């Protein structure tokens, strides 16, 4: 997918952004900018944690946003009258020569498919920011377009669209336009949102034709690596990055033995940033992703397995894997949703983060260091994915 730059819309400032941390009066000068970089994203607020603060959405580039203010490393942007967000300054190029339309109208729509995917296209007058939400029962993708005003009077849907069943829209409030895309299958297999010129495109993955491991391309991410060692064993001092890679390689063997195509983000002990991993995964275009980690806590009694997801549509994969991990006799540390881990962020494919057990717990660490346990973990993850695929087959 070719990303386009995002343009930050116009809002007033009393003085230089670098010096003024107050929300300015709408009667004053308006400033615009454009998003830049490979993975620009919006945040809900200025909060910081070890996962980088709560992300609202990733964006395409060249999208129009209104710059309202500056706060440390972020710009505050105005999405519409009632909604603001934060964006890292490195993702924005300020533009004094841009103007923001009073109304940005929607125009013609298209709903169609090609050999592999379905598409929903929405014409706009300029590139506007958006946010997507996955909904379940029934399965659907909801896309909010900030700054858009409805001016579409029909939606043409072709028979070539095989996963999209219905598309409809509503004007939730001034300059907030919602698009709802209903899907045929319960399991969401991922989607991408991007711009082609000023047309917003939602590209929806259909389920693989054959829901078996032998027909899938599976990505495996061994967490940490190189100078990023991760957690350390409380007794042995073993570095998390080492055990992550060992289990990833056992998992690769499990998948290849069943005929799956496998992609690993790393196969050796190297430094690899989250941005680099995400871009590698985007290029690999897998059917699903499993990220391998080991947990740690200052509470030495904390122990057990846990799985993580961000989007509701991808939750079933994480639940199926967690159920199988508990067959190993591990404590249930939980199935955790809305998780802000970078590799849970992409919407392009179902994904699951697996925290195998706690290196900070003496009993868990002893098992983690046993190669037989590592092989069993790989087998249980593979069986969890099989269980998930069986559920998806029953939905057909």
N, C-alpha and C positions, 0 to 999 in steps of 0.2 A: 504494500500500500504506500503510495506516495503522499507524504504529509505536506500540508500547505501551511504558511505562516499565519498566526492569529493576530488580529488587530484589536488592540485595546481601545475601547470607546472613550468618549469625551466626557469629562466632568470637571467642575471648577476647582481651582486652587487659589488660596490667598497669597501664598509665597512659594518659594522653592520647595519642591517635595522633600528634599533632603532636610529642610529645616522645620517643616510644618507637619505636626501629627494630628491636627484637628480636621474634622469633616467640613469642607468649605461650603460656602453659599452657592446655590445653583445659578445665581445671577452673575457670578464671576467667570473668569476665563476658563475655557474648557480644554483639557489635555487628552490626547489620544496616544495609543501605542500599538505595536503589533507583537504577538507572541512569536517566539523564535526558539530554536533548539529542537532536538529530536523527540523529546517527550515532555512538552509543557503541561503543567497541571495546575488546577485550582485547589485551594485549601479552604476549609470552613472558617478557620480562624488562625491566630498567630501562635497557638499552642505548639510546644515542642516536646517530643519524647524520643525514645531510642529508635522508633520507626519513622521519625521525621514529621510528626504532626498529622492530623486527620485530613486526608485528601478527599476532595469533593468529586473531582473527575479529571481524567486526562483529556487533553484537547488536541485537535489538529493545529497546524500553524496558520498564520495569517488571519486570525479571527478578531473581529472588532469588539473591544471592551472599553469601558469608560474608566479611566484612572482617576480615583477619588483622592487618594492620599498615599503617604509613604510611612512605613513602620519598620525600621531596622532593615532586614534583608528582603522585605516583601513590599509590593505595591498592593494597596487596597483598591479593588475594582468594583464598580457599580454595575450589577447585572440588570436590574430594573429598579423601580422606586422602592421596592420592599426587600431586595436581596443584594447583599454584598459578598465578596469573597476575597481571598488573598492569593497572590501569585508571586513566586520568587522573582526578584528583579532580573536575574540572569535569563529568565524566559521572556523578557519584554524588551522591545525596542521602542522607545518613545518617539512619537511622530507629531511634530507641530503642524504639519501640512495636511493632516487628515481632518475631515469633518464627519460628524455623526448625524445620520438622518433622524428627523423627528419621529418618523414611522418607517419601519422596515417591513415590507409586505411579503407574505408568502405568495407563491404563484403556482405553476402547474406541478402536478404530482405524477409519479410513475411507480407501479408495483409490478415486478416481473422477475423472471429467473433466467439463468443460463444453465450450463450442463451441471454445475456443482452447487450454486448458491442462489439465494433470493436477494432482491434489492428493493428498498423503498427509497425513492428520491423526492426531495422537496425543494422546489425553487425558492430562492431568497434573493433579496436585493443586495445583500452584503453577507460576508462571513460572520456569523454570530456565535456566541458561546452556547454550550449545551451541556446537559447532564443526562445520563441514562440510569434507569433503575430496572432491575429484573423482578418480575412478579410471578407468582405461582398460583395454580388452581383457579383459573386456567393459566397456562404459561404465556407470558407476554413480555415485551420490551417496551418500556415507557421512556420517551425522549422529551425532555423539556428544553425548549429553545428560548433563550433569554433575549429580549429585544425584538421579537417577532410579533407581528400583528396579522391575524388571519385574513387572507384575501383569496382563498381557494374555494371554489364552488363545486368541484367534483374531484373524485379520485378514480383513475382508470386502473384496473387490475387485470393482468393477462393470465391466461391459464398456465403459462410457463412458471409462475410462482407456485411452488409446491409445498413450502413450509409455512408461508404466511397465509393465514385464513381470512383475517379481517384487518383493516386499518381504519382508524378514525381519529379525529382531532377535536380539541376544545381550547377556547381562550380562557385560561384559568384566571388571569388578571391582566391589567395593562402590561403589554410587552412581555408576556409569559405565555407561550404557545405550547401546548402539550400534544404529542403524537403517541398513540397507543397502537402497537403492532401485536396482534394475537397470533400465536404459533400453533401448529397442528399437533406437535408432540409435547408431552409433558417435560421431557428433559431438554433443557436449553444447551445447544452445542456451541454457542459462542457467536459473536457478531463484532463488526468493526464499524466505527462512525468516522467519517472523513468528508472533506469537501472536494468536489470536482468543479472548478471555477466557483461560482456562487451557489451551486446546488449541493445541499446536504445529502449525503448518501449513507444509508444504514444497510450494510451488507451482512446478511444472515446466513450462518452455516446450516446446511441440512444435516440430519444424522447420517453417519456413514451407511452405505448400502447394506453392509453386513456387519452386525454388531458383535464381532468376535475379536479377540486380541490379535489374531493373525491378519486382520484387515486394518489395523490401526497403526498410526505413527505416534509413539509415546515419547515425550520429552522427560528427562530426569535431570534435576538440578541438585548437585551436591553442594550444600551450603558452605559458605566461608571459603577459605583457601588462601595460600600465600601468607602475606603478613596479617591477614584477618583470620586469626586462629579459632575464634569462637570460644565456647566454654572450655574449661579444663576439668578432668576427673579429680574428684576430691581426694582419692588415695593414690591413684597411678599417675596423675598429672597428664594423662593422655589428652591431646588436643581434639576438640570437636571436629575440626576440618578433616582430620584423618579418618575418624569413624564415619563421617558423612560420606566420604568418597568410597570407603570400603563397601558400605551398604548399597550405594548407588551402583557400583559395579556388580554386586550380587543381583541386584534388581534388573540390571541390563541383561544378565544371563537368563534370568527367569523369563523375561519378555521375549528375548530372541529364541529361546527354546520353544516358545509357543508360536513363533512365526511373526512376531510384531517387528515393525521397523522402529529403531530406537535412536534418539538423539540425546547426547549428554552435553550440558553446558560447559563442563570441564571434565577432563579425564586425568588430570595431574594436579599437583600442588602449585597452583598459580593464583595471582591476584586477579580478581574479576569483579568489577563493580556491579551493582544492581542495574544500572543503566545499560551496561554492556551485556548482561545476561538477558535483559528484556529485549534488546535489539537482536541478539542472537536467536532468541525464541521467535520473534516476529518473522525473521528470515526463514527459520526452520519450518514454521507453520504446522505445528503438531495438532493432533486431535485432542490431546490432553497433556497436562503437566503434573508431575509429582516432584515436590521439593523436599529433600531429606535434611533434617536437623536433629540435634539433641538438645534437651532442655537443661536449665540450671536455675537455682534459686538460692537466696540467702537463708531460706527455711530448709534446713537439711532433711526435714521429714517429708518435704514435697517429693512425690514420685509418680511414675506412671506415664502412659502414652496419651497423646492428644493430637487432634487433627484440626485444621483451620481452613476457613473459607471466608471470602468477603461477600459474595453475591448469592442471594437465595437460590438462584437457578443452578448454582454449582454445589449447593449443600449436599445433595444426595451422594455424590462421589465421596466426600469427606466422611459422611456417616457410615457408608459401607466399609471404608478402610478402617475406621475406628473400631467397628464391631469385630473385624478380623484381628486387629492388634490386641484386643482384650482376650482373645483365645490363647495368647501367650502367657496368660496369668499376670499381666501387668495391671497396675492400678489404673482406674479410669480417671484421668485428669481432665477429660471433657472434650466435647466437640464445640469449637469456638467460632462464632460468626462475626461478620462485619470487621474482620481483622485487617489491619492497615499494613500488612507486610507487602513489600513491593511486588513480589511475584504472585500474590493473590490479586493484584490490581488489574491486570489485563482482562478484557472481556472477550478476547478473540477465541478462547478455548477453555473448557472446564479445567480447573486447577485445584490442587490440594497441597497444603503444607503438612508434613508429618513430623511431629516431634516425638522421636522414638521412645525416649525415657530420659531420666535425669542423671547427668554426670555428677551432680552435686549430692546425690543420694547414694550412700555406700552400697546398698543392695542392688539398686539399678545399675550402678557403675560396674559392678562385678559381672552382671549379665551382658552389658554393652561390650565389654572387652573379650567376650567369648565368641569366636568365629562361628560356632554352631548357632548361637542366638542371632547373629547378624544374618546368616542364611535364612533362618526361620522368619525374621522380620521381612526380608525380601519376598519370601513365599506368601506371607500373610497379606502384604500389600497387593501382590498380584491376584490373590484370591478375592480380596475386597473389590478390586476393579472388575473381576469376573462377576461378582454378585451384582454390582452396579449395572453392568451390561445386560445381565439377565432381566433386571427390572425394566431397563429401557426396551428390551425386546418384547416384554409383556405389554408395554404401552402401545405397540404398533397395531 
